[in-house]
């Protein structure tokens, strides 16, 4: 595409956005929503997914959804904007406060009262820091928080009691610490005032004299004690005592090994299921790597876990209810939220392939993805909140066939999405990308994040866990 073609497309996209905003101003929300959704793919392709124009487009769609009382969609769109900003630092601090206020209002309207309360409370704290307590926006946030507490006092009463109890205990602890410090200062001052003056040279001489006296007295007492206990008396060579001393020395020579605790008993498995370690109560376990099963004895020494067989010894680090082996592969314990996110990714992949077999292509817009809400909506395992997979980017193949450069570019995009980069996202969230990978159809990459917001790893070093779909099947 030439420079003139790109310029014309940019101008056409801007005109479409202006027309959509005019439709919103005139109250034609349905037409405006269709126009925004139709132009969103062009905005992402021309300006990038991490651009201000893309985020503003998503915010405008969220405003329309809020006016139409589709609050779940508002939450999804605003959270996508917040995640994008955390990755690319798009908004100023003042602008970001407004975005978070929209999210808090959507939480309240969707009856997620605890989430709304937490969001408003955090927003009030940030607004006081950024704008100041006297700012009108801060006053509005405070008014919204007070109003929320009044309307939903029963639901929030327990949370308020916990907060008040914590505040009282912290104040009492602070007062006690201050009293102790003051008492200690007074006693120290009295002690310094009551000390008699001693010349510096005399002080050094006294310290040396007392040191020698204490050393000689201590040595005399120790020798008397050893003689009384018989430790200094000559003993005959006792083989039993020698073996006991030798075994005690050998036992203390290396790390102290112990049986696995309750937190290490159970099944640990990687996100892709290639590696696993199943530990029983008696310390016996089964280590599996790419289908090869090995019986091992599992012991623990501090933060390290050893899985030992007759032929080998494997070392794991115990980190946040997971085991990390020497290659860096992480095995999550059965029931961990990361494994629940993996199951969501699999369910979403099955639904998308079913969609492809029905329509001959994958969903390429939020509207098309929304039509599958019944099948791909899920509960976030961290907070039990209803969530929806995010369509992060759509790169269309506009021609009937792909050139070699286009194919290589799409291949590089897919490869980068599959790498374990420093990308951050919603904790235990799921997202998908649509990209042309061949002339026959699109490729979809479905991936997710762990409890900290980092990409889920797989057993292959440097790769994140993702499911790649092409032509209605899993690659």
C-alpha positions as CSV (number, residue, x, y, z in Angstrom):
1,X,0.0,0.0,0.0
2,X,1.4,3.4,-1.0
3,X,1.7,6.4,1.2
4,X,-1.2,8.1,-0.6
5,X,-3.4,5.1,0.0
6,X,-2.5,5.0,3.7
7,X,-3.2,8.8,4.0
8,X,-6.6,8.4,2.3
9,X,-7.5,5.5,4.6
10,X,-6.5,7.5,7.7
11,X,-8.7,10.4,6.6
12,X,-11.6,8.1,5.8
13,X,-11.3,6.5,9.3
14,X,-11.2,9.8,11.0
15,X,-14.3,10.9,9.1
16,X,-16.1,7.7,10.1
17,X,-15.3,8.3,13.8
18,X,-16.5,11.9,13.6
19,X,-19.8,10.7,12.0
20,X,-20.2,8.1,14.7
21,X,-19.7,10.8,17.4
22,X,-22.4,13.0,15.7
23,X,-24.8,10.0,15.8
24,X,-24.2,9.7,19.5
25,X,-24.9,13.4,20.0
26,X,-28.1,13.1,18.1
27,X,-29.2,10.0,20.2
28,X,-28.9,7.4,17.4
29,X,-27.0,5.0,19.6
30,X,-27.7,1.8,17.6
31,X,-26.4,3.3,14.3
32,X,-23.4,4.8,16.2
33,X,-22.6,1.5,17.7
34,X,-22.6,-0.3,14.3
35,X,-20.4,2.4,12.9
36,X,-17.9,2.2,15.7
37,X,-17.7,-1.6,15.4
38,X,-17.2,-1.4,11.7
39,X,-14.4,1.0,11.9
40,X,-12.7,-0.5,15.0
41,X,-10.7,-3.0,13.0
42,X,-9.4,-0.2,10.7
43,X,-8.4,1.9,13.7
44,X,-6.5,-1.0,15.3
45,X,-4.7,-1.8,12.0
46,X,-3.8,1.8,11.2
47,X,-3.0,3.1,14.6
48,X,-2.2,0.0,16.6
49,X,-3.9,-1.8,19.4
50,X,-1.9,0.2,22.0
51,X,-2.8,3.6,20.6
52,X,-4.8,6.5,22.1
53,X,-7.3,6.4,19.2
54,X,-8.1,2.7,19.7
55,X,-8.6,3.2,23.4
56,X,-10.9,6.2,22.8
57,X,-12.9,4.2,20.3
58,X,-13.3,1.4,23.0
59,X,-14.3,4.1,25.6
60,X,-16.9,5.5,23.2
61,X,-18.3,2.0,22.6
62,X,-18.4,1.6,26.4
63,X,-20.4,4.8,26.8
64,X,-22.9,3.6,24.3
65,X,-23.2,0.3,26.1
66,X,-23.7,2.1,29.4
67,X,-26.5,4.2,27.9
68,X,-28.1,1.0,26.7
69,X,-27.7,-0.7,30.1
70,X,-25.3,-3.4,28.8
71,X,-23.1,-3.1,31.8
72,X,-21.2,-6.4,31.4
73,X,-20.0,-5.2,28.0
74,X,-19.0,-1.9,29.6
75,X,-16.8,-3.7,32.2
76,X,-15.2,-5.8,29.5
77,X,-14.4,-2.7,27.3
78,X,-13.1,-0.5,30.1
79,X,-10.9,-3.2,31.6
80,X,-9.4,-3.7,28.1
81,X,-8.6,0.0,28.0
82,X,-7.0,-0.2,31.5
83,X,-4.9,-3.2,30.6
84,X,-3.7,-1.4,27.4
85,X,-2.8,1.7,29.4
86,X,-0.9,-0.3,32.0
87,X,1.1,-1.8,29.1
88,X,1.6,1.4,27.0
89,X,1.1,4.3,29.4
90,X,-1.4,6.0,27.1
91,X,-3.4,8.3,29.4
92,X,-2.3,10.9,31.9
93,X,-3.1,10.4,35.6
94,X,-6.1,12.7,35.4
95,X,-7.6,10.9,32.4
96,X,-7.0,7.5,33.9
97,X,-9.1,8.6,37.0
98,X,-12.0,9.2,34.7
99,X,-11.7,5.8,33.1
100,X,-11.6,4.0,36.5
101,X,-14.7,6.0,37.5
102,X,-16.6,4.6,34.5
103,X,-15.6,1.1,35.6
104,X,-16.8,1.7,39.2
105,X,-20.2,2.9,38.0
106,X,-20.5,-0.1,35.7
107,X,-19.7,-2.4,38.6
108,X,-22.5,-0.8,40.7
109,X,-25.0,-0.9,37.9
110,X,-24.3,-4.6,37.3
111,X,-24.9,-5.3,41.0
112,X,-21.2,-6.1,41.7
113,X,-21.4,-4.0,44.9
114,X,-18.2,-5.2,46.5
115,X,-16.2,-4.5,43.3
116,X,-17.8,-1.1,43.0
117,X,-17.0,-0.3,46.6
118,X,-13.4,-1.4,46.2
119,X,-13.0,0.5,43.0
120,X,-14.5,3.8,44.4
121,X,-12.4,3.5,47.6
122,X,-9.2,3.1,45.6
123,X,-10.2,5.8,43.2
124,X,-10.9,8.3,46.0
125,X,-7.5,7.6,47.4
126,X,-5.8,8.2,44.1
127,X,-7.9,11.2,43.3
128,X,-6.9,12.9,46.6
129,X,-3.3,12.3,45.7
130,X,-3.4,13.4,42.1
131,X,-6.1,16.2,42.1
132,X,-6.3,17.1,45.8
133,X,-9.2,16.7,48.3
134,X,-10.8,20.0,47.3
135,X,-11.1,19.1,43.6
136,X,-14.7,18.7,42.2
137,X,-13.9,15.3,40.7
138,X,-12.6,14.1,44.1
139,X,-15.8,15.4,45.7
140,X,-17.9,13.6,43.2
141,X,-16.1,10.3,43.8
142,X,-16.5,10.8,47.6
143,X,-20.2,11.5,47.1
144,X,-20.6,8.4,45.0
145,X,-18.9,6.3,47.6
146,X,-21.0,7.6,50.4
147,X,-24.2,7.1,48.4
148,X,-23.1,3.5,47.6
149,X,-22.6,2.8,51.2
150,X,-26.0,4.2,52.2
151,X,-27.9,2.2,49.5
152,X,-26.1,-1.1,50.2
153,X,-25.3,-0.8,53.9
154,X,-26.1,-4.4,54.6
155,X,-23.8,-5.8,52.0
156,X,-21.0,-3.5,53.0
157,X,-21.4,-3.5,56.7
158,X,-19.1,-6.5,57.3
159,X,-16.4,-4.9,55.2
160,X,-16.7,-1.6,57.0
161,X,-16.4,-3.4,60.4
162,X,-13.3,-5.1,59.3
163,X,-11.8,-1.8,58.1
164,X,-12.7,0.0,61.3
165,X,-11.3,-2.8,63.4
166,X,-8.1,-2.7,61.5
167,X,-7.9,1.1,61.9
168,X,-8.5,0.9,65.6
169,X,-5.9,-1.8,66.2
170,X,-3.3,0.1,64.2
171,X,-4.1,3.3,66.2
172,X,-3.8,1.4,69.5
173,X,-0.5,-0.2,68.3
174,X,0.8,3.2,67.3
175,X,-0.1,4.7,70.7
176,X,1.5,1.8,72.6
177,X,4.7,2.1,70.5
178,X,4.9,5.8,71.1
179,X,4.4,5.3,74.9
180,X,7.2,2.7,75.0
181,X,9.5,4.9,73.0
182,X,8.9,7.8,75.4
183,X,9.4,5.6,78.5
184,X,12.6,4.2,77.0
185,X,13.9,7.7,76.3
186,X,13.2,8.9,79.8
187,X,14.9,5.9,81.4
188,X,17.9,6.3,79.1
189,X,18.2,10.0,80.0
190,X,18.0,9.2,83.7
191,X,20.6,6.5,83.3
192,X,23.0,8.9,81.6
193,X,22.5,11.6,84.2
194,X,23.1,9.2,87.1
195,X,26.4,7.8,85.7
196,X,29.5,9.0,87.5
197,X,32.2,10.8,85.5
198,X,35.1,8.5,84.6
199,X,38.1,9.6,82.6
200,X,38.4,8.0,79.1
201,X,41.8,6.3,79.9
202,X,40.5,4.9,83.2
203,X,37.4,3.5,81.3
204,X,39.7,1.6,78.8
205,X,41.8,0.2,81.6
206,X,38.7,-0.9,83.5
207,X,37.3,-2.7,80.4
208,X,40.6,-4.5,79.9
209,X,40.8,-5.6,83.5
210,X,37.2,-6.8,83.7
211,X,37.7,-8.6,80.4
212,X,40.7,-10.6,81.7
213,X,38.9,-11.3,84.9
214,X,35.8,-12.5,83.2
215,X,37.8,-14.7,80.8
216,X,39.8,-16.4,83.5
217,X,36.7,-16.9,85.7
218,X,34.8,-18.4,82.7
219,X,37.6,-20.7,81.8
220,X,37.9,-22.0,85.4
221,X,34.2,-22.6,85.7
222,X,34.1,-24.5,82.4
223,X,37.0,-26.7,83.3
224,X,35.4,-27.6,86.6
225,X,32.2,-28.5,84.9
226,X,33.9,-30.7,82.3
227,X,35.8,-32.5,85.1
228,X,32.7,-33.1,87.1
229,X,30.7,-34.4,84.1
230,X,33.6,-36.7,83.1
231,X,34.1,-35.2,79.7
232,X,37.8,-34.7,80.3
233,X,38.4,-38.2,81.8
234,X,40.1,-40.7,79.4
235,X,37.6,-43.1,77.9
236,X,38.1,-46.4,76.3
237,X,37.6,-46.8,72.6
238,X,33.9,-47.7,72.3
239,X,32.8,-48.7,68.7
240,X,29.1,-48.0,69.4
241,X,29.8,-44.4,70.5
242,X,32.1,-43.9,67.5
243,X,29.5,-45.1,65.1
244,X,26.9,-42.9,66.8
245,X,29.1,-39.9,66.4
246,X,29.9,-40.7,62.8
247,X,26.2,-41.2,61.9
248,X,25.3,-37.9,63.6
249,X,28.1,-36.1,61.6
250,X,26.9,-37.6,58.4
251,X,23.3,-36.7,59.1
252,X,24.3,-33.0,59.7
253,X,26.8,-32.8,56.9
254,X,24.2,-32.1,54.1
255,X,20.8,-30.4,53.9
256,X,18.1,-31.5,56.3
257,X,15.7,-33.6,54.3
258,X,12.1,-34.1,55.4
259,X,9.0,-35.7,54.2
260,X,6.8,-33.5,52.0
261,X,4.3,-31.4,53.9
262,X,0.5,-31.3,53.2
263,X,1.0,-28.4,50.7
264,X,3.2,-30.7,48.5
265,X,0.9,-33.7,48.6
266,X,-1.2,-33.9,45.4
267,X,-0.9,-33.5,41.7
268,X,1.3,-30.8,40.1
269,X,1.0,-30.4,36.4
270,X,2.2,-27.9,33.7
271,X,-0.4,-25.9,31.7
272,X,0.1,-28.0,28.6
273,X,0.0,-31.3,30.6
274,X,3.4,-32.4,29.3
275,X,5.1,-32.5,32.8
276,X,3.5,-33.6,36.0
277,X,4.4,-34.8,39.5
278,X,2.0,-36.7,41.7
279,X,3.0,-36.9,45.3
280,X,1.4,-39.3,47.9
281,X,1.2,-38.8,51.7
282,X,4.1,-41.2,52.3
283,X,6.5,-39.3,50.1
284,X,6.3,-41.6,47.1
285,X,5.5,-40.0,43.8
286,X,5.2,-40.4,40.0
287,X,7.1,-38.0,37.8
288,X,5.8,-37.8,34.2
289,X,7.6,-36.0,31.3
290,X,6.2,-36.3,27.8
291,X,4.5,-39.6,28.7
292,X,7.6,-41.1,30.3
293,X,6.6,-42.1,33.9
294,X,9.2,-42.5,36.7
295,X,8.6,-43.7,40.3
296,X,10.4,-41.2,42.6
297,X,10.9,-40.5,46.3
298,X,9.9,-37.0,47.1
299,X,11.7,-35.1,49.9
300,X,12.0,-31.5,50.9
301,X,14.9,-29.3,52.1
302,X,13.8,-25.7,52.7
303,X,12.4,-24.2,49.5
304,X,13.7,-27.0,47.4
305,X,11.9,-30.3,46.6
306,X,13.8,-33.4,45.4
307,X,12.3,-36.1,43.3
308,X,14.8,-39.0,43.4
309,X,14.8,-42.2,41.5
310,X,17.4,-45.0,41.1
311,X,18.8,-43.3,38.0
312,X,18.3,-39.6,38.5
313,X,17.5,-36.7,40.8
314,X,15.2,-33.8,39.9
315,X,15.2,-30.5,41.8
316,X,12.2,-28.2,42.1
317,X,11.6,-24.9,43.7
318,X,8.4,-24.4,45.7
319,X,7.0,-21.1,44.6
320,X,3.4,-19.9,45.2
321,X,1.6,-23.3,45.2
322,X,3.6,-24.4,42.3
323,X,6.9,-26.3,41.5
324,X,9.5,-24.9,39.1
325,X,12.0,-27.4,37.7
326,X,15.6,-26.9,36.6
327,X,14.5,-25.9,33.0
328,X,12.1,-23.2,34.3
329,X,8.9,-25.2,33.6
330,X,6.2,-24.4,36.2
331,X,3.9,-27.1,37.5
332,X,0.7,-25.8,39.2
333,X,-1.0,-27.7,41.9
334,X,-4.4,-29.2,41.1
335,X,-7.1,-26.6,41.9
336,X,-4.8,-23.6,41.2
337,X,-6.6,-20.7,39.4
338,X,-4.1,-20.9,36.5
339,X,-5.3,-24.4,35.7
340,X,-8.9,-23.1,35.7
341,X,-7.8,-20.4,33.2
342,X,-6.3,-23.2,31.0
343,X,-9.7,-24.9,31.0
344,X,-11.4,-21.7,29.9
345,X,-8.9,-21.3,27.0
346,X,-9.7,-24.9,25.9
347,X,-13.5,-24.2,26.1
348,X,-13.1,-21.0,24.1
349,X,-11.1,-22.8,21.5
350,X,-13.7,-25.5,21.0
351,X,-16.4,-22.8,20.6
352,X,-14.4,-20.8,18.1
353,X,-13.7,-23.9,15.9
354,X,-17.4,-24.7,16.0
355,X,-18.1,-21.2,14.8
356,X,-15.6,-21.6,12.0
357,X,-17.2,-24.8,10.8
358,X,-20.6,-23.1,10.8
359,X,-19.6,-19.8,9.1
360,X,-16.4,-20.6,7.3
361,X,-14.3,-18.0,9.3
362,X,-13.6,-17.0,12.9
363,X,-15.2,-14.0,14.7
364,X,-13.5,-10.8,13.7
365,X,-15.4,-8.2,15.8
366,X,-16.6,-7.7,19.3
367,X,-20.2,-8.0,18.0
368,X,-19.6,-11.4,16.5
369,X,-17.8,-12.5,19.6
370,X,-20.7,-11.2,21.8
371,X,-23.0,-13.6,19.9
372,X,-21.1,-16.5,21.6
373,X,-21.4,-15.0,25.1
374,X,-23.6,-18.0,26.2
375,X,-20.8,-20.4,25.4
376,X,-17.6,-18.6,26.2
377,X,-18.4,-16.4,29.2
378,X,-16.6,-17.6,32.3
379,X,-16.1,-17.0,36.0
380,X,-12.7,-15.5,36.9
381,X,-11.3,-18.0,39.4
382,X,-9.7,-15.3,41.5
383,X,-12.8,-13.2,42.3
384,X,-15.7,-15.3,40.9
385,X,-16.7,-12.4,38.7
386,X,-18.4,-13.0,35.3
387,X,-15.8,-12.3,32.6
388,X,-15.6,-12.5,28.8
389,X,-12.6,-13.2,26.5
390,X,-11.1,-10.1,25.0
391,X,-10.7,-9.7,21.3
392,X,-7.4,-7.8,21.4
393,X,-6.5,-7.4,17.7
394,X,-7.7,-8.4,14.2
395,X,-5.4,-8.3,11.3
396,X,-7.3,-8.9,8.1
397,X,-6.2,-10.4,4.8
398,X,-7.7,-8.0,2.3
399,X,-6.5,-9.7,-0.8
400,X,-7.6,-13.0,-2.4
401,X,-4.2,-14.4,-1.7
402,X,-1.2,-13.5,0.4
403,X,2.2,-12.5,-0.9
404,X,5.4,-14.0,0.6
405,X,6.0,-10.8,2.6
406,X,2.5,-10.8,4.0
407,X,2.8,-14.4,4.9
408,X,6.2,-13.8,6.6
409,X,4.8,-10.8,8.5
410,X,1.8,-12.8,9.7
411,X,4.0,-15.7,10.7
412,X,6.2,-13.3,12.8
413,X,3.1,-11.9,14.5
414,X,1.9,-15.4,15.5
415,X,5.4,-16.3,16.7
416,X,5.6,-13.2,18.9
417,X,2.2,-13.9,20.4
418,X,3.3,-17.4,21.3
419,X,6.5,-16.2,23.1
420,X,6.7,-15.7,26.8
421,X,7.2,-11.9,26.7
422,X,6.7,-9.4,29.5
423,X,3.2,-8.6,28.4
424,X,0.8,-8.0,31.3
425,X,-3.0,-8.5,31.3
426,X,-6.0,-9.1,33.6
427,X,-5.1,-11.7,36.2
428,X,-6.5,-15.1,35.1
429,X,-8.0,-13.3,32.1
430,X,-8.3,-14.8,28.6
431,X,-7.7,-13.0,25.3
432,X,-7.6,-13.9,21.6
433,X,-6.0,-12.5,18.5
434,X,-7.0,-13.1,14.8
435,X,-4.4,-13.0,12.1
436,X,-4.1,-14.2,8.6
437,X,-1.6,-17.1,8.4
438,X,-2.3,-18.6,5.1
439,X,-4.3,-17.8,2.0
440,X,-7.0,-20.3,3.1
441,X,-8.1,-18.6,6.2
442,X,-7.3,-16.9,9.5
443,X,-5.3,-18.1,12.5
444,X,-6.6,-17.5,16.0
445,X,-4.3,-17.4,19.1
446,X,-6.0,-17.9,22.4
447,X,-3.9,-17.3,25.5
448,X,-4.3,-16.2,29.2
449,X,-2.6,-14.8,32.3
450,X,-1.7,-16.1,35.7
451,X,-2.7,-14.7,39.1
452,X,-0.1,-12.0,38.9
453,X,-1.1,-10.8,35.4
454,X,1.8,-12.4,33.6
455,X,1.4,-14.7,30.6
456,X,0.8,-18.3,31.5
457,X,4.0,-20.3,30.8
458,X,4.2,-23.7,29.3
459,X,6.7,-26.5,29.6
460,X,8.8,-25.2,26.7
461,X,11.3,-22.5,27.8
462,X,10.5,-19.1,26.4
463,X,7.0,-20.0,25.2
464,X,3.7,-19.0,26.8
465,X,0.7,-21.4,27.0
466,X,-1.7,-20.7,24.1
467,X,-4.0,-22.6,21.7
468,X,-3.5,-21.9,18.0
469,X,-6.5,-22.4,15.8
470,X,-6.5,-22.6,12.0
471,X,-9.1,-23.8,9.5
472,X,-11.5,-25.0,12.3
473,X,-9.0,-27.2,14.1
474,X,-6.2,-26.9,16.6
475,X,-2.7,-26.6,15.2
